[in-house]
Structure formats: structure tokens, C-alpha cells
Amino acid sequence: MQGVRSFRPLSDVGVRLELSPTTASPLAIDVEESTETRIQRLISESPVVIFSRPSCCMCHVMKRLLSTIGVHPTVIELDDHEIPALPSSSSADGDSSSAGAPAVFIGGSRVGGLENLVALHLTGHLRAKLVEAGALEGGGTVS
């Protein structure tokens, strides 16, 4: 049976779904859908998405940071041949984290890798971005 290949807990920070093409599931992926189209659709369907490689320690740190704030992102593991299909950052600052995985998208926009996510958090802009994306309710503070 195709569809969700595995569904397993990721400790206390959520679950990981590994998807394969099917037409019999609400998580269906059109077999004709290109990798780029599928990635764009996944970005648009969730307020926070992390695209990762299997067993990526940086992805684990991103998930832990977001979970301490109260956000449990959608995590998609990409095969090596799918990573080039990730949209790059539109920033012109030459950010090296704008290519490859892991990459986090908040509200449909690429934030970048772990360094950019931590920088947003340390400057106090991450919570506002998560609220704006609908991933977190406004009000209150988390220390």
C-alpha cells in the first residue's frame, strides 16, 4: 500500500510523516506532480515546515527550539535528489544557508537554516513571525 510510509513519534516534539505517491489518501501526492510543485504545495499548506535530510542533527535543534515556543512544525525528509528543488531565499545578502537542507519556511517564506532561525529567536522576531503565520497565538511570553 502506498501513502504514508511511516508514522512514528519523534520524542516529545511531534511526529514525522514520510510520504509516497498515492491517490487514496488525504495526504495524497499526485504521481504526475513534480518535486518542485509538491514542495511548493507543502510550504503553502502548513504555517511552519522544515525540510530536512534523514538523521539531520540541525533539524532536531530547529524542532526543539520551535517546540519550546509552542510550535510543532511539519517536517519533511527529502532525498538528496530532491533538495535542489527547494526554493532559495530571495535575500541578496549572499546568505550561504539559502541553499540546501535543512531549511525552515514560516508563513510560506524561507527563513533559512538553523543559524537564521536562531538569529530570529535571539533578536525577538521569531515569535512575531510565527504569530503572523498563524502557527502561534499572540499574547503572553515564553522565557
C-alpha positions in Angstrom: 0.0 0.0 0.0 1.3 3.4 -0.9 0.6 6.6 1.1 2.1 7.3 4.5 5.2 5.1 4.6 5.8 5.5 8.3 4.3 7.4 11.2 6.4 7.4 14.2 6.8 9.6 17.3 9.8 12.0 17.4 10.2 12.1 21.2 8.3 15.0 22.6 8.5 17.3 19.6 5.9 15.9 17.2 5.7 13.2 14.5 7.3 12.7 11.2 5.4 11.7 8.1 7.2 10.2 5.2 5.0 10.5 2.1 5.0 8.5 -1.1 2.8 9.0 -4.2 -0.8 7.8 -3.9 -4.3 8.9 -4.8 -6.2 7.1 -2.0 -5.2 9.3 1.0 -6.0 12.8 2.2 -2.2 13.3 2.2 -2.2 12.3 -1.4 0.6 13.3 -3.8 -0.3 13.4 -7.4 2.0 11.0 -9.2 2.3 13.5 -12.0 3.3 16.3 -9.5 6.9 17.5 -9.9 9.1 17.7 -6.9 9.1 21.5 -7.1 5.3 21.6 -7.3 5.0 19.2 -4.3 7.4 21.2 -2.2 5.6 24.5 -3.0 2.3 22.8 -2.1 3.6 21.6 1.2 5.0 25.0 2.0 1.6 26.6 1.3 -0.3 24.0 3.3 1.5 24.5 6.7 2.4 27.6 8.6 5.8 26.1 9.6 7.7 23.5 7.5 11.2 22.1 7.9 12.7 20.3 5.0 15.5 18.0 6.2 17.8 15.2 5.3 17.4 11.9 7.2 19.1 12.0 10.6 19.9 15.7 10.5 21.0 17.0 13.9 20.4 20.6 12.9 16.8 19.8 12.0 16.5 18.3 15.5 17.7 21.5 17.1 15.3 23.5 15.0 12.4 21.3 16.1 13.4 21.6 19.7 13.7 25.4 19.5 10.2 25.7 17.9 8.7 23.3 20.4 9.9 25.3 23.4 8.0 28.2 21.9 4.9 26.0 21.4 5.1 25.3 17.7 5.3 21.8 16.2 6.4 22.1 12.6 5.6 19.8 9.7 8.9 18.0 9.0 9.6 16.6 5.5 12.6 14.5 4.9 13.9 14.9 1.4 16.1 12.6 -0.6 19.3 14.0 -1.9 18.0 14.4 -5.4 15.0 16.4 -4.1 17.0 19.0 -2.2 17.9 21.2 -5.2 14.1 21.7 -5.8 13.8 23.7 -2.5 13.1 27.4 -3.3 16.0 29.6 -2.3 15.9 32.7 -0.3 15.1 36.0 -2.1 17.6 37.9 0.0 20.5 39.4 -1.8 22.9 39.2 1.1 24.7 36.1 -0.1 23.4 34.0 2.8 25.0 30.6 2.5 22.1 29.0 4.3 19.7 29.9 1.5 20.5 26.7 -0.3 20.1 23.1 0.7 18.6 21.5 3.7 17.7 21.8 6.5 15.5 24.7 5.6 12.6 26.2 7.6 9.7 28.0 6.0 7.4 30.2 8.1 4.2 31.5 6.6 5.3 30.4 3.1 8.6 32.3 3.2 12.0 30.7 3.5 13.7 31.7 6.8 16.8 29.7 6.0 18.7 27.2 8.1 19.5 26.8 11.8 21.6 30.0 12.0 18.8 32.2 10.6 16.2 30.6 12.9 18.3 31.1 16.0 19.1 34.7 14.9 15.4 35.4 14.6 14.8 34.0 18.0 17.7 35.9 19.6 16.6 39.2 18.1 13.0 38.7 19.3 11.5 38.5 15.8 10.7 34.7 15.7 7.5 34.8 17.9 6.0 37.7 15.8 6.7 35.8 12.6 5.1 32.7 14.0 2.0 34.6 15.2 1.7 36.3 11.8 1.9 32.9 10.0 -0.8 31.5 12.3 1.4 29.0 13.9 1.2 30.6 17.3 -1.5 32.6 19.1 -0.5 36.1 20.1 -0.1 37.4 23.6 1.9 36.1 26.5 5.6 35.5 26.6 7.7 32.4 26.8 11.0 32.6 28.5 
